[in-house]
């Protein structure tokens, strides 16, 4: 019995047709068991399995290579490793966080095709999405330089993939993430303060700030939103009067209906805080942040950034998997060069 069979993966078209799902009382995302079982694979890989078994070719040893469709930052390798660990395959890959080039081979898998072919859809998707998010985060990192930059993108994607996205953002260069599971999967604790909702319910920004400072853990930074009720400058100065040196930062997230956070607003708040004797209070900016806006807002005086849709909405980096050897002999589809590609940066991971 093969490792793929021991995993209880889908074996044939009959099992696909027999599989039933409930539309009620379940989230529509695949859970880990369903991914491992092969339920997220493209149907043609199940047809391939059945055909090869019928012809006695399912145990054919092959080497497959995965290459990227455009340059970027590689992420998703650890998830692919977790998916394939336990199968009788050998896997080489470039490290996560590596800069990759168009058409560069980023992964190589050797084994009987039947043992890993069913996972082509899943592993390509893991690499493609995570690399796209990591690449967008790297662009923000490059724009921010040494200024803190946190990923706030979880609300823009399906919750099933939000942790994947936030982890990829950290690999790409984000200093942290607001999504609890995403941050923890990256070996960090989640970062963030409070939303407008608590301000609206309580009715006063200063009152929220006082209670926040009193009740949150000592290591939680006191960074307070200032655009809910009053002019951002007025609210910032009210906070300095109430909290004094305990106020570490203010957050600007001005609604697009009021023009969003402009360089002029940042400059004014910065100057007024300095004039009031609080130059140490940092200005954290969120809402529609892009690399271009980061550069402009740093010049205006911003100190840190929360980036949402620019990272979460990034296009995936298309990944392609090609068989390049069968029984140790070079092969390739038309248009590709047969045999293994020179890929000196690959490292053995399984």
C-alpha positions in Angstrom: 0.0 0.0 0.0 1.4 3.4 -1.0 1.7 6.4 1.4 -0.9 8.2 -0.7 -3.3 5.3 -0.1 -2.5 5.3 3.6 -3.5 8.9 3.7 -6.9 8.0 2.4 -6.7 10.2 -0.6 -9.2 10.0 -3.4 -8.5 6.9 -5.4 -10.7 7.2 -8.5 -13.7 8.8 -10.2 -16.1 6.6 -8.4 -15.0 8.0 -5.1 -15.3 11.6 -6.4 -18.9 10.9 -7.6 -19.8 9.2 -4.3 -18.4 12.1 -2.1 -21.3 14.2 -0.7 -21.1 17.5 1.0 -23.6 19.3 3.3 -24.4 22.9 2.3 -25.8 23.7 5.7 -24.0 24.4 8.9 -20.5 24.4 7.5 -18.0 27.0 6.3 -17.3 26.6 2.6 -13.5 26.6 3.0 -11.6 23.3 2.9 -10.3 22.0 6.2 -6.9 20.4 6.5 -8.3 16.9 6.2 -10.1 17.7 3.0 -6.9 19.2 1.5 -4.9 16.2 2.4 -7.6 13.9 1.1 -7.3 15.6 -2.3 -10.8 17.2 -2.4 -9.3 20.6 -3.5 -7.4 19.1 -6.4 -8.4 19.6 -10.0 -10.4 16.6 -11.2 -8.0 15.8 -14.0 -5.4 14.6 -11.5 -7.9 12.0 -10.2 -8.5 10.9 -13.8 -4.7 10.7 -14.3 -4.3 8.5 -11.2 -7.0 6.1 -12.5 -5.6 6.0 -16.0 -2.0 5.3 -14.8 -3.1 2.6 -12.4 -5.1 1.0 -15.1 -2.0 0.9 -17.3 0.3 -0.2 -14.5 2.3 3.1 -14.7 1.3 4.7 -11.4 4.6 3.8 -9.7 6.6 5.5 -12.5 9.5 7.5 -10.9 9.5 11.1 -12.0 11.1 14.4 -11.1 9.0 17.5 -11.4 10.1 21.1 -11.2 8.1 24.1 -10.1 8.9 27.5 -11.6 7.6 31.0 -11.1 5.7 33.1 -13.7 7.2 36.4 -12.6 9.7 37.9 -10.2 8.9 38.2 -6.5 9.4 37.0 -3.0 9.0 33.2 -2.4 6.6 32.1 0.4 4.5 29.0 1.0 7.4 26.5 1.0 6.9 25.5 4.6 3.2 24.8 4.0 4.1 22.6 1.0 6.7 20.8 3.1 4.0 20.1 5.7 1.7 18.8 3.0 4.2 16.4 1.5 6.0 15.3 4.7 5.4 11.6 5.3 5.2 10.7 1.6 8.0 8.7 0.0 9.3 11.7 -2.0 12.4 13.9 -2.0 11.8 17.6 -2.1 14.2 20.5 -2.8 13.2 24.1 -2.5 14.5 27.7 -2.2 14.2 29.2 1.2 11.1 31.3 2.0 11.8 35.0 1.7 14.1 34.4 -1.3 13.9 36.8 -4.2 12.9 34.8 -7.3 13.1 35.5 -11.0 10.7 34.8 -13.8 10.9 31.2 -14.9 13.3 30.3 -12.0 12.9 26.8 -10.6 11.9 27.2 -7.0 11.1 23.6 -6.1 11.9 20.1 -7.3 10.1 16.9 -6.3 11.2 13.3 -7.0 9.2 10.2 -6.4 6.5 7.9 -7.8 4.0 10.1 -9.6 1.1 8.5 -7.8 2.4 9.6 -4.5 2.4 13.3 -5.1 0.7 14.1 -8.4 -2.7 14.5 -6.6 -1.3 17.5 -4.7 -0.2 19.6 -7.7 -3.2 21.9 -7.5 -2.8 22.4 -3.7 1.0 23.0 -3.7 0.9 25.4 -6.6 -1.8 27.4 -5.0 0.0 27.5 -1.7 3.1 28.8 -3.4 1.3 31.2 -5.8 -0.9 33.0 -3.2 1.7 33.2 -0.5 4.4 34.5 -2.9 2.0 37.2 -4.2 1.3 38.4 -0.7 4.9 38.3 0.4 5.9 40.2 -2.7 3.5 43.0 -2.0 4.7 43.2 1.6 8.3 43.4 0.4 7.4 46.5 -1.7 5.9 48.1 1.4 8.9 47.1 3.4 11.3 48.7 0.9 9.2 51.9 0.9 9.0 52.0 4.8 12.7 51.3 5.4 13.2 51.1 9.1 9.8 52.5 9.9 7.4 49.9 11.4 4.9 48.3 9.0 2.1 46.0 10.2 -0.2 43.9 8.0 -3.9 44.7 8.6 -5.3 42.7 5.6 -7.2 39.9 7.2 -10.6 41.6 6.8 -10.1 41.7 3.0 -9.8 38.0 2.4 -11.7 34.8 3.3 -11.0 33.9 7.0 -9.8 30.5 5.9 -6.8 32.0 4.1 -6.3 35.1 6.3 -3.7 33.5 8.5 -1.8 32.3 5.4 -1.8 35.8 4.0 -0.7 37.4 7.2 2.1 34.9 7.7 3.2 35.5 4.1 3.2 39.3 4.7 5.6 38.8 7.6 7.9 36.6 5.4 7.8 39.5 2.9 8.9 42.0 5.5 6.0 43.1 7.6 7.0 43.6 11.2 3.8 41.9 12.4 0.2 41.2 11.7 -3.2 41.9 13.4 -4.7 38.4 12.6 -4.2 36.3 15.7 -3.5 33.0 14.0 -1.5 34.5 11.2 0.9 36.2 13.6 1.2 33.0 15.8 1.9 30.9 12.7 4.8 33.3 12.0 6.1 32.9 15.6 4.8 36.2 16.7 2.1 37.7 18.9 -0.6 39.7 17.0 -0.3 43.5 17.0 -3.0 46.2 17.0 -5.0 48.3 19.4 -8.7 49.0 19.1 -11.2 49.8 16.3 -13.6 52.7 15.9 -16.4 50.5 17.2 -15.3 50.8 20.8 -15.0 54.6 20.4 -18.6 54.8 19.0 -20.0 52.6 21.8 -18.3 54.4 24.6 -18.8 57.8 23.1 -15.5 59.4 24.0 -12.0 58.8 22.7 -10.3 60.0 25.9 -12.4 57.7 28.1 -11.5 54.7 26.0 -7.9 55.6 26.2 -7.9 55.9 30.0 -9.5 52.5 30.3 -7.3 51.0 27.7 -4.2 52.2 29.6 -5.5 50.9 32.8 -6.7 47.4 31.7 -4.4 46.3 28.9 -1.2 44.4 29.6 1.8 46.6 30.3 3.5 45.5 27.1 0.5 46.7 25.0 1.4 50.0 23.4 -1.0 52.9 24.1 -1.8 53.9 20.5 -5.2 55.5 20.2 -7.4 56.3 17.2 -8.1 60.1 16.9 -10.5 60.4 13.9 -13.8 59.1 15.3 -15.5 62.2 16.7 -13.4 65.4 16.5 -10.7 67.0 14.5 -7.6 64.8 14.6 -5.4 67.5 16.1 -7.9 68.4 18.8 -8.4 64.8 19.7 -4.6 64.2 19.8 -4.1 67.1 22.2 -7.0 65.9 24.4 -5.2 62.6 24.7 -1.9 64.2 25.7 -3.6 66.2 28.4 -5.3 63.1 29.8 -2.5 60.5 29.5 0.6 62.6 29.4 3.7 60.6 28.8 1.7 57.3 28.9 0.4 58.1 25.4 2.8 56.4 23.0 1.1 57.1 19.7 -2.0 58.2 17.9 -3.5 56.4 14.9 -4.8 58.3 11.8 -7.4 56.4 9.8 -9.4 59.2 8.4 -12.3 58.1 6.2 -12.0 58.5 2.5 -15.2 60.5 2.6 -13.1 63.2 4.4 -10.1 62.9 2.1 -8.3 60.1 4.0 -5.0 60.7 5.7 -3.1 63.4 3.8 0.5 64.6 4.1 -0.9 67.9 5.3 -2.8 66.3 8.1 0.2 64.3 9.2 2.4 67.4 9.2 -0.1 69.4 11.2 -0.6 66.7 13.9 3.1 66.2 14.1 3.8 70.0 14.6 1.0 70.4 17.1 2.2 67.5 19.2 5.7 68.9 19.2 4.4 72.4 20.2 2.4 70.8 23.0 5.6 69.2 24.4 5.0 65.7 23.1 7.4 65.1 20.2 7.8 61.5 21.3 4.2 60.6 20.4 4.3 58.5 17.2 1.9 58.9 14.3 0.6 55.5 13.1 -1.2 55.7 9.7 -3.6 53.2 8.2 -6.3 53.2 5.5 -5.4 52.8 1.8 -1.7 52.6 2.4 0.5 51.8 -0.6 4.3 51.9 -1.1 3.9 55.2 -2.8 1.9 56.7 0.0 4.3 55.3 2.6 7.1 57.3 1.0 5.1 60.5 0.9 3.8 60.1 4.5 7.2 59.4 5.9 8.4 62.7 4.4 5.4 64.4 6.1 6.3 62.9 9.5 4.5 59.5 9.8 6.2 57.0 12.1 4.5 53.7 11.4 2.0 52.1 9.0 -0.8 49.6 8.9 -1.2 48.1 5.4 -4.3 46.2 4.4 -5.7 45.8 0.9 -2.4 46.5 -0.9 -1.0 43.2 0.6 -4.2 41.2 0.8 -5.3 42.1 -2.7 -2.0 41.3 -4.4 -2.1 39.1 -7.4 -0.8 35.6 -7.0 2.5 34.7 -8.7 1.6 32.0 -11.1 3.4 28.7 -10.5 3.8 25.9 -12.9 4.9 22.3 -12.3 6.5 20.3 -15.1 7.7 16.7 -15.2 11.4 16.9 -16.4 12.6 13.3 -15.9 10.8 10.0 -16.1 12.8 6.9 -15.1 15.8 9.1 -14.9 15.5 10.2 -18.6 15.1 13.8 -19.6 11.6 14.8 -20.9 9.6 17.9 -21.4 6.5 19.2 -23.1 7.0 21.1 -26.4 8.5 24.5 -25.8 10.3 23.5 -22.6 13.9 22.1 -22.4 14.0 18.4 -21.4 15.9 17.4 -18.2 16.6 19.0 -14.9 17.1 22.8 -14.8 20.3 24.2 -13.3 19.0 25.5 -9.9 21.9 25.9 -7.5 19.8 27.7 -4.8 17.6 24.7 -4.1 18.0 23.0 -0.7 16.8 19.6 0.4 13.8 20.0 2.7 12.3 16.4 2.6 
